[in-house]
Amino acid sequence: MIRAALTLLVLFAGGSATIPAAERDIRPPITGVSHLAVYASDLTASDDFYRRVLGARKAADPEDPAGVRYFFSGTQFVELLPLPPGHGPGRLAHVAYTTTDAAALRRFLLRHGAKQVTRLSTADDGERAFSMHDPEGIEVRFVQPPVRTTPVEPAPVSSRLLHVGQVVHNRTRQDAFYRDLLGFRPYWHGAMQEGATDWVSQQVPDGSNWLEYMMVGPGSTVDAGRMDARLLGVLNHLSLGVVDMKATVARLTAEGRMPPRHDGPQLGRDGKWQANFYDPDGTRVELMELRPVAEPCCSPYTAEHPER
């Protein structure tokens, strides 16, 4: 506990050491993944992928009038934003998590000395949100969904966004933010080769969704010097949960809904069946079964698996 507090004081300089420990530890629940926001160079082509292929429901974006949301459940979606002129090869805009009380969570972070925390916004539908950046520089949003949520289509490919993945170079700094400050819990870690660490998964504090560090550089099997657009699209990704992978892919094939670029089904190193689809800009959407059917490589699971 002392080590964690000291780490946070270094990372988020300006926090007050006089705040009672009991008050510092009161953190509103962070219950799941809200959405992944990515840039799209062609919104029409992306619309076909998210609506026809994945079956998501299209809705207006109260966060950005130029954007659009594609819902898989009443509170989980992908947000597409127009690609800014001159933008680099990456398509990740931000990652967002749900909370039961955005205002209280914002106060919690400020008490711990967090910097560059935006004002709390309230959308017309009642959604409340704020954002900041994690140690890797990725924008992280915390969203309190509106009381009335968005209905979805009758049969999307999935009704659950399981996890989001993002490129990470420095695990220690990320852990100080996500684990020590926010309370994320270890779930599983693994790699393409024994002795390396490519993937580090940790569940949100109050739910079974998770964040996956996609490690690059020393200690991983991924060369940080070859981060081109294609590889960034593979690493910065989202995952949709399905009950039966083979049946899901068979249905999409029979209905002519398989995207031009895809791979799998295949059994992952984590012991779960998965298949990968790619949107027109190369962002990977990983379909994944909820539970493993084989022993995982590298480490055991250390938290409960998500339910249907």
Salt bridges, closest charged atoms under 4 A:
GLU23 OE2 - ARG111 NE 3.76
ASP47 OD2 - ARG51 NH1 3.76
ASP47 OD1 - LYS58 NZ 3.43
ASP48 OD1 - ARG52 NE 2.82
ASP61 OD1 - ARG69 NE 3.22
GLU63 OE1 - HIS35 NE2 3.84
GLU63 OE1 - ARG69 NH2 3.68
GLU63 OE2 - HIS94 NE2 3.48
GLU63 OE2 - ARG141 NE 3.29
GLU79 OE1 - HIS35 NE2 3.39
GLU79 OE1 - HIS94 NE2 3.25
GLU127 OE1 - ARG69 NH1 3.02
GLU136 OE1 - HIS169 ND1 3.01
GLU139 OE2 - ARG141 NH1 3.95
ASP175 OD2 - ARG171 NE 3.63
ASP175 OD1 - ARG179 NE 3.76
GLU194 OE2 - ARG269 NH2 3.68
ASP206 OD2 - ARG27 NH1 3.27
GLU212 OE1 - HIS163 NE2 3.19
GLU212 OE1 - HIS237 NE2 3.24
GLU255 OE1 - ARG251 NH1 3.85
GLU255 OE1 - ARG257 NH1 2.60
ASP281 OD1 - ARG91 NE 3.20
GLU286 OE1 - HIS163 NE2 3.19
GLU286 OE1 - HIS237 NE2 3.78
GLU286 OE2 - ARG284 NH1 3.60
GLU307 OE2 - ARG291 NH1 3.53
